[in-house]
Structures are given as C-alpha cells and as structure tokens.
Amino acid sequence: MIIPIRCFSCGKPIAHLWEKYKQRVEAGEDPKKVLDELGLERYCCRAMFLGHIDLLPLVSKFKKF
C-alpha cells in the first residue's frame, strides 16, 4: 500500500525518495532519468519503485468494522 522504508533485497533506505519520484514522473519526466538522478542505481531498488502501486487512496475509502 505504501512504499517500504527499505529495499527488501539490499536494505537501502528508499521511502524518502518516493514522493519526489512520483511528482516528477506524473509531470512527464522519464522514469529512468528520474531514478538515475535520485541515486537509485541498484536494480533491486529500481524494481521497488517501478513495481509499486500506490493503493492507499483506494483503501482509505473503506471503513473498518
């Protein structure tokens, strides 16, 4: 639902970069270029960003029992 704090494979902290990445990609920038400029060089960290789907807005619509 939300981006993990650390990469599952290497343990590098990545959560603080998610908002910057999301804003720049939605503005029309190339995801590869954005990931390079944010300093995400390992393929495991890049996969965390490219494969993540932000479900928090969808889930927050439903009430708990």
N, C-alpha and C positions, 0 to 999 in steps of 0.2 A: 504494500500500500504506500509506504513512504520509502525513500531510498535508504538503504542500510548505512549505518555510521561508517563502517569499514568494509573494504573489499573482502569478499568471502575467501578468496584464494591467497592473496598476499598480505592482507591486513592493513593496507594503506588507508588512512582516513580520506573519505571521498564525499561525505554528506554535505560538507560546507560548500562544495562546488556545484551542487545540483541546481540551485536557483539561477546562478549565473548562466549555466549551460542551457537551462530551459528557456530563459528570456532571450538569449542570443539565437537559439535555433528557431524559436517562434517568430523572431524578427526577420528570418530568412537567410541566416548565415549557414554555411556548410558545416554539418556536424563534425567532420574530420578536422577541419580547421579549428573549430572551437575546442575540441578535445586536445589538440596539439598545444594551443595557446594556454589552456588551463593546466597543462603539465601532466596530463594523463597519457603516459607512454606505454604502459604495460597493457597487453591485450585483455587481461582479466578485468582490469579497472574499466577499460573502454566498453567491454561487454556488459558490465553492470549498468552503465549509462544508456547504451543503445538498446538493451533489452528491457529496461524499466518502463512500466506503465503506471502512471500516477492515478490510483483508484480512490484516493482519499476524498475528493469531491463527490464521487458517486456513492461511496459508502456512508458518508455523513448525512445523506438524505434519509436514511432509515433510522428508526428509533430502536432502542434496546427495550427488551421486555422488562 
